Structures are given as C-alpha cells and as structure tokens.
Amino acid sequence: MNILRFIIPKSLVVYIDSKSTVRQALEKMRFHRYIALPVLNEEGVYVGTVRNDDIYKYFLDNETFDSKSAEKDSVISILDPTYSKPLYHNATMNDLIDNVKEHNQVAVVDDRGCFIGIILRRDVLNFLFKFYEDEMKKRSDGETQIQP
C-alpha cells in the first residue's frame, strides 16, 4: 500500500523556515494551536520538527521566560536531531506504522529530501480501524452463512 494516500500536502501544512527565531516558532505554534511544526530550509528541504518541548527546554535552559531572548536565537539551535526522522515517499506501510506509534505526525520527503507533506497518526488509525471493522463484518457475515 502506498503511504501517500494518507499525506497532507505541503500546501496545506503549517511549517516554519529554518531562519526563523524561537519566538517566531512559538508565536506560529500558539496561533495555530499546534504542538509541533516542520522546519524547512530555504530550498524546501526538511530540517526537523520543532516541538513545544524544545521551546520549553530552551526557556528552562536559559533560565528566563523572556520572549526578547527568544528573538535572538534561531529555531535550528533548539531542534532535537534525534526526534522523528522523515519518511521517504516510497516507504512501506510498516515503516509508517512504526513511526506513527512514536509520533503524532510524520514528515514525508521526496528523493532529494524536500518536504512534500505530513501524515497524521489520526489518519492512519482511522484507516486501520475501518479496515478492522470491515474484516470483522466479513467474518461475521461468513459465520452466519456457514451455520444451517
């Protein structure tokens, strides 16, 4: 199965530029009420995902919650490089399921590493639930036909 059936295309995704500041990331997250945003460089290459946890850690490490200090530092400086590696567009369904077990959203990139969209855990779970319901219905229909 092709994982692109679940993708929300880049044109519909809120993301942030890698040259943005921590404050800009915080404001965009707050405005859209998101807890994570993909970070892209000027060529559209996926750099990482900034999370609210990264921003909390930034303020705690600086021992201040002053937004003025967040205007100076780049969002790149606070990214956790170990968080959520992107999936390539030709990844398997198993790869996708492994990723959504750990993360609410998974970035998808093309062969050049350019961001093409995200896949949400919710969408994968909805598909799997519908698949499960359909299978259970088939089994229950089959059982009633076999019995005299």
Secondary structure as the mmCIF struct_conf table of DSSP 4:
data_model
#
loop_
_struct_conf.conf_type_id
_struct_conf.id
_struct_conf.beg_label_comp_id
_struct_conf.beg_label_asym_id
_struct_conf.beg_label_seq_id
_struct_conf.end_label_comp_id
_struct_conf.end_label_asym_id
_struct_conf.end_label_seq_id
HELX_RH_3T_P HELX_RH_3T_P1 ILE A 3 PHE A 6
HELX_LH_PP_P HELX_LH_PP_P1 ILE A 7 ILE A 7
STRN STRN1 ILE A 8 PRO A 9
HELX_RH_3T_P HELX_RH_3T_P2 LYS A 10 LEU A 12
STRN STRN2 ILE A 16 ASP A 17
TURN_TY1_P TURN_TY1_P1 SER A 18 LYS A 19
STRN STRN3 THR A 21 THR A 21
HELX_RH_AL_P HELX_RH_AL_P1 VAL A 22 HIS A 32
TURN_TY1_P TURN_TY1_P2 ARG A 33 ARG A 33
BEND BEND1 ILE A 35 ILE A 35
STRN STRN4 ALA A 36 LEU A 40
TURN_TY1_P TURN_TY1_P3 GLU A 42 GLU A 43
STRN STRN5 VAL A 45 VAL A 45
STRN STRN6 TYR A 46 ARG A 51
HELX_RH_AL_P HELX_RH_AL_P2 ASN A 52 ASN A 62
TURN_TY1_P TURN_TY1_P4 GLU A 63 GLU A 63
HELX_RH_AL_P HELX_RH_AL_P3 SER A 67 ALA A 70
TURN_TY1_P TURN_TY1_P5 GLU A 71 LYS A 72
BEND BEND2 ASP A 73 ASP A 73
STRN STRN7 SER A 74 SER A 74
HELX_RH_3T_P HELX_RH_3T_P3 VAL A 75 ILE A 78
TURN_TY1_P TURN_TY1_P6 PRO A 81 THR A 82
BEND BEND3 TYR A 83 TYR A 83
HELX_LH_PP_P HELX_LH_PP_P2 LYS A 85 PRO A 86
STRN STRN8 LEU A 87 TYR A 88
TURN_TY1_P TURN_TY1_P7 HIS A 89 ASN A 90
HELX_RH_AL_P HELX_RH_AL_P4 MET A 93 GLU A 102
BEND BEND4 ASN A 104 ASN A 104
STRN STRN9 GLN A 105 VAL A 109
TURN_TY1_P TURN_TY1_P8 ASP A 111 ARG A 112
BEND BEND5 GLY A 113 GLY A 113
STRN STRN10 CYS A 114 CYS A 114
STRN STRN11 PHE A 115 LEU A 120
HELX_RH_AL_P HELX_RH_AL_P5 ARG A 121 ILE A 146
#
